Amino acid sequence: MENKKLTYEEAGVSIDKGNESVEKMKPFVKETFRKEVLTDLGGFGGLFALNKEKYEEPVLVSGTDGVGTKLKVAFAMNKHDTIGIDAVAMCVNDIIVTGAEPLFFLDYLAVGKLEPDQVAQIVKGVAEGCKQAGCALIGGETAEMPGFYPEGEYDVAGFAVGIVDKKKIINGKNIQDGDVVLGLPSSGLHSNGFSLARKVLFEKGFLQTDSYLEGMGTSLGTLLIEPTKIYVKTILQLIEAAEIKGLAHITGGGLVENVPRVLPEGLCAEIESDTFPKPGIFEFIQNIGEIENEEMYRVFNMGIGMVIITDENNAKKINEKCKAIGEEIYTIGTIVKGDKTIIK
C-alpha cells in the first residue's frame, strides 16, 4: 500500500488561500498609490521614487509599531476592518512629530489560519489608514502560522517611512520657558492602555463588548474599537501656517511620559487637566477600576492624542488655522522650569 504524501496544506498552511488573499486585498492597496510608487503589489520589494526637486537636504524618518492587545477587542467583536487604521496611525503619528510627511507604509500580518475574507478586511483598514495619512501602501507580508496563533486570531504591525528637509526638522530644541502647550483631541483610547482597560472592564467589571453603556449611547465594544486618530494632514497644514517648536504623540505613557520626550533639559510641561474634554470611556474605566488619577494620566491619553508646543504668537496662528479647517484644538498648559510633567 502506497504511503500518502504529506502536503503543506495538511500541515496547516494553504498557498492557494494566500494567493486568494492577495487578490482580495489588491483593490484596497491600489487606492493608496501615489505617483512616486514604481511597483505593483506582489513584488519582492516596493519601489518609491523621491522628488529631488522638492528637498534641499532630504532626511528619511522611519517608525514601526503594532496595535497591542486592542486586537483582543477586534477578536471578541469579530470586527476586523478598522484595526488596520490603528496599525498605520501608530506609525505615521510617530513620524509626523518630526515634521516628516509619511511617504509609504508596509504591513506585517501573522495569522493562525488564513481566511482570505478576514485578511481582506484587515488590509482594507490598513489601506484606509494610509489614505487618511496620504501615504502609499507599497507592500507587506502575510504569514500563516498554524499552532502559533489560534484560529481566528492574528497580529498586525507596520512600518512607515517619511521625509523632511533637514532645515525643517521639528526636534524641540528651541522650546523655552513660557511657551504654550496645545492639544489636539483623541478619538478615544487609541491603541494604548488596553491591557489595563480589559482587566478592569472584562475581568473586574464582568462586562461584554456588546454591553450597552447608559449615558454614552453606544456599546462598550464600539467605544473600545474606535480607530486611532491620524493627525498627519492636520499637522502638515499647521506646519505651513505657523512655526511649531515641538510635537508629541500621546501613546503609551500618556501625557506624563510623552511630552518630556521633546523638551530640552530643565523644562517641563504644566498641564491643566480641566482645559480639555475627556471622552466618557476614561471616567468609566477609572470609576470601575478605582484607578488613581496619576495612573490614568500615565497609561491613557485622557482625551489628547497630539501635543503641539510653540510660542504665544504662533499659538494664535495655529488656533486660527484649526478653526479654518474645522479641527478642534485646546490650550492645555505652559512650559515651565522643571524635570517632569505636572498634571494640575
C-alpha positions as a printed Julia matrix, in Angstrom:
344×3 Matrix{Float64}:
   0.0    0.0    0.0
   1.45   3.33  -1.08
   2.03   5.9    1.66
   0.1    9.13   1.25
   2.39  12.11   0.63
   2.08  14.89   3.18
   1.3   18.36   1.81
   1.94  21.86   3.13
  -1.83  22.43   3.38
  -2.2   19.35   5.6
   0.47  20.9    7.84
  -1.76  23.95   8.21
  -0.55  26.36   5.51
  -2.54  27.0    2.34
  -0.64  28.58  -0.56
  -3.89  28.82  -2.55
  -5.6   30.82   0.21
  -2.53  33.04   0.38
  -2.88  33.82  -3.32
  -6.61  34.41  -2.88
  -5.91  36.82  -0.03
  -3.54  38.84  -2.23
  -6.19  39.11  -4.95
  -8.81  40.25  -2.45
  -6.58  42.96  -0.97
  -5.26  44.36  -4.27
  -8.14  46.84  -4.89
  -7.69  48.38  -1.42
  -3.92  48.63  -1.8
  -4.01  50.28  -5.23
  -6.27  53.02  -3.91
  -3.36  54.23  -1.75
  -0.74  54.51  -4.51
   0.96  57.84  -5.04
   2.67  58.87  -8.29
   6.06  58.02  -6.75
   5.21  54.3   -6.48
   7.07  52.37  -9.18
   5.97  48.8   -8.44
   2.77  46.79  -8.3
   1.67  44.63  -5.39
   3.34  41.21  -5.23
   6.98  42.04  -5.94
   9.85  41.25  -3.61
  10.36  44.9   -2.73
   8.36  48.1   -3.09
   9.99  50.88  -5.09
   9.28  54.51  -4.26
  10.92  57.44  -6.08
  11.88  60.65  -4.25
  11.26  64.07  -5.77
  14.78  65.51  -5.74
  13.49  68.95  -6.74
  11.38  69.29  -3.59
  14.11  68.96  -0.93
  17.49  70.59  -0.36
  18.7   68.06   2.22
  16.16  65.25   2.35
  16.09  63.25   5.59
  14.2   59.97   5.83
  12.28  59.32   9.05
  11.04  55.83   9.92
   8.75  54.34  12.53
   7.36  50.92  13.38
   4.66  49.78  15.79
   1.8   47.4   16.4
  -1.69  47.56  17.86
  -1.14  45.69  21.13
  -3.96  43.98  22.99
  -6.6   46.12  21.3
  -6.6   43.12  18.96
  -8.47  41.18  21.65
 -11.39  43.59  21.24
 -11.41  43.0   17.48
 -11.46  39.24  18.07
 -14.3   39.5   20.6
 -16.38  41.67  18.26
 -15.38  39.76  15.11
 -14.72  43.19  13.57
 -11.54  43.46  11.55
 -11.98  46.39   9.14
 -10.65  49.16  11.4
  -7.75  47.59  13.29
  -5.5   48.29  10.29
  -6.17  52.01  10.72
  -4.68  51.69  14.2
  -1.57  49.98  12.82
  -0.99  52.83  10.38
  -1.81  55.54  12.91
   0.68  54.3   15.48
   3.47  54.59  12.92
   2.61  57.74  10.96
   1.69  59.74  14.08
   5.15  58.95  15.43
   6.99  60.22  12.37
   4.86  63.34  11.78
   6.12  64.74  15.12
   9.48  65.36  13.4
   7.74  67.32  10.66
   8.14  64.44   8.2
   5.47  63.7    5.61
   4.75  59.95   5.56
   5.52  58.53   2.11
   4.86  54.83   2.3
   3.81  52.04   4.63
   4.34  48.29   4.82
   2.3   45.93   6.96
   3.03  42.58   8.59
   0.11  40.27   9.31
   0.53  36.91  11.04
  -2.46  34.58  11.31
  -3.15  31.17  12.82
  -5.26  30.07   9.86
  -5.5   32.1    6.7
  -9.06  33.23   5.98
  -8.96  35.38   2.81
 -12.07  37.42   3.68
 -10.73  38.25   7.15
  -7.33  39.19   5.71
  -9.03  41.41   3.13
 -10.93  43.23   5.89
  -7.74  43.82   7.87
  -5.88  45.15   4.83
  -8.9   47.28   3.92
  -8.36  49.03   7.27
  -4.64  49.41   6.6
  -5.42  50.97   3.23
  -7.95  53.35   4.81
  -5.31  54.42   7.34
  -2.84  55.05   4.53
  -5.39  57.17   2.68
  -6.02  59.21   5.82
  -2.26  59.74   6.16
  -1.69  60.39   2.46
   0.91  57.64   2.18
   1.13  54.63  -0.12
   0.76  51.02   0.95
   3.54  49.58  -1.18
   3.94  46.1    0.26
   3.74  43.8    3.22
   3.78  40.23   4.43
   1.03  37.81   5.39
   2.32  34.81   7.34
   0.19  31.76   8.09
   1.47  30.22  11.35
  -0.62  27.23  12.43
  -0.03  26.17  16.02
   1.39  29.57  16.9
  -1.74  31.73  16.78
  -5.19  30.24  17.5
  -7.52  30.06  14.5
  -9.34  33.38  14.03
  -6.62  35.35  15.82
  -3.73  37.3   14.37
  -1.16  40.01  14.98
  -0.67  43.06  12.82
   2.16  45.57  12.8
   3.55  48.12  10.39
   6.47  50.21   9.25
   6.31  53.74   7.82
   8.87  55.96   6.11
   8.54  59.73   5.77
  10.67  62.6    4.52
  11.52  66.08   5.77
  14.0   68.73   4.68
  16.8   68.85   7.25
  16.25  72.54   7.97
  12.57  71.88   8.72
  13.02  69.06  11.25
  10.96  69.62  14.42
  13.03  68.47  17.39
  12.04  70.65  20.37
  15.47  72.21  20.83
  14.09  75.79  20.66
  11.36  75.26  23.26
  11.58  77.85  26.05
  10.11  78.61  29.45
   6.73  80.29  28.87
   5.88  78.54  25.6
   2.31  77.36  25.07
   1.17  73.74  25.13
  -1.7   72.98  22.73
  -3.58  69.7   22.39
  -5.44  68.02  19.55
  -8.2   65.72  20.85
  -8.05  61.95  20.65
 -10.83  59.77  19.31
 -10.81  57.65  22.48
  -8.34  55.14  23.86
  -6.46  54.95  20.54
  -4.18  51.88  20.84
  -2.72  52.17  24.32
  -3.67  51.01  27.8
  -5.82  48.12  26.6
  -4.25  45.58  28.95
  -5.43  47.68  31.9
  -8.76  48.56  30.26
  -9.51  44.92  29.5
  -8.59  43.82  33.02
 -10.92  46.43  34.51
 -13.83  46.07  32.12
 -13.9   42.37  31.31
 -12.33  40.77  34.37
 -13.29  43.06  37.23
 -16.41  44.61  35.74
 -17.76  41.4   34.18
 -18.82  43.31  31.06
 -19.05  42.14  27.45
 -18.17  44.06  24.28
 -21.88  44.29  23.45
 -22.78  45.74  26.87
 -24.76  48.95  26.32
 -23.43  51.9   28.31
 -26.1   54.26  29.62
 -25.15  57.89  29.08
 -22.76  57.12  26.23
 -25.38  55.99  23.76
 -23.44  53.02  22.43
 -21.9   49.69  23.32
 -18.65  49.19  25.17
 -17.12  47.41  22.18
 -17.91  50.32  19.86
 -16.09  52.72  22.18
 -13.08  50.44  22.55
 -12.68  49.58  18.85
 -12.84  53.26  17.73
  -9.76  53.72  15.48
  -6.78  55.81  16.48
  -6.98  59.31  15.04
  -4.44  60.09  12.33
  -3.03  63.61  12.68
  -0.81  63.77   9.59
  -2.84  66.02   7.3
  -3.73  68.41  10.14
  -0.14  68.74  11.31
   1.17  69.28   7.77
  -1.29  72.16   7.36
  -0.32  73.66  10.73
   3.39  73.48   9.85
   2.63  75.6    6.79
   0.64  78.11   8.84
   2.94  78.65  11.83
   6.23  77.8   13.5
   5.96  74.67  15.63
   8.74  74.06  18.14
   7.78  70.61  19.36
   5.26  67.81  18.82
   4.46  64.79  20.97
   2.31  61.81  20.02
   0.49  60.76  23.18
   0.79  56.98  23.22
   1.81  54.56  25.99
   2.88  56.63  28.99
   0.23  59.26  28.36
   0.85  62.99  28.73
   3.11  62.33  31.71
   5.74  60.33  29.83
   5.46  61.53  26.23
   5.61  65.32  26.47
   9.03  65.32  28.23
  10.48  63.35  25.28
  10.51  66.55  23.19
  11.59  69.03  25.87
  15.1   70.4   26.4
  16.86  69.69  29.7
  15.49  71.67  32.64
  11.99  72.26  31.25
   8.68  70.57  31.91
   5.05  70.92  30.89
   2.44  72.13  33.35
  -0.85  70.68  32.11
  -4.23  71.99  33.26
  -6.46  68.93  33.21
  -9.7   70.93  33.15
  -8.88  72.67  29.85
  -9.91  69.83  27.54
 -12.83  67.37  27.4
 -12.25  63.73  28.25
 -14.17  61.0   26.44
 -16.53  59.25  28.85
 -14.76  55.91  28.45
 -11.86  57.18  30.58
 -14.08  58.1   33.53
 -15.91  54.8   33.13
 -12.65  52.81  33.33
 -11.36  54.89  36.23
 -14.53  54.51  38.29
 -14.96  50.77  37.75
 -11.28  50.04  38.3
 -10.85  52.5   41.18
  -7.71  53.79  39.45
  -5.75  56.76  40.81
  -5.73  59.92  38.69
  -1.94  59.83  38.37
  -2.07  56.3   36.99
  -4.75  57.24  34.45
  -2.55  60.03  33.07
   0.44  57.66  32.87
  -1.45  54.95  30.98
  -4.05  56.66  28.78
  -4.11  59.74  26.53
  -7.09  61.08  28.56
  -8.51  62.89  25.54
  -5.38  64.44  23.98
  -3.74  62.49  21.17
  -1.2   65.04  19.9
   0.56  67.88  21.72
   1.89  70.98  19.97
   4.38  73.34  21.63
   5.05  76.84  20.34
   5.2   80.49  21.44
   2.16  82.66  22.09
   2.15  84.39  18.72
   2.31  81.14  16.76
  -0.23  79.56  19.1
  -2.71  82.18  17.89
  -1.92  81.32  14.26
  -2.4   77.6   14.98
  -5.73  78.23  16.69
  -6.88  80.32  13.72
  -5.81  77.65  11.23
  -7.56  74.91  13.19
 -10.74  76.96  13.22
 -10.44  77.46   9.45
 -10.04  73.72   8.74
 -12.62  72.61  11.3
 -10.16  70.96  13.69
 -10.68  71.14  17.44
  -7.71  72.33  19.5
  -7.21  73.29  23.13
  -4.69  75.36  25.05
  -3.83  72.85  27.76
  -0.75  74.18  29.52
   2.54  76.03  29.68
   6.23  75.15  29.56
   7.94  75.91  32.87
  11.25  75.09  34.53
  11.38  71.6   35.98
  12.08  67.98  35.14
   8.72  66.23  34.81
   5.2   66.76  33.51
   2.87  68.32  36.08
  -0.84  67.48  35.83
  -2.99  70.01  37.73
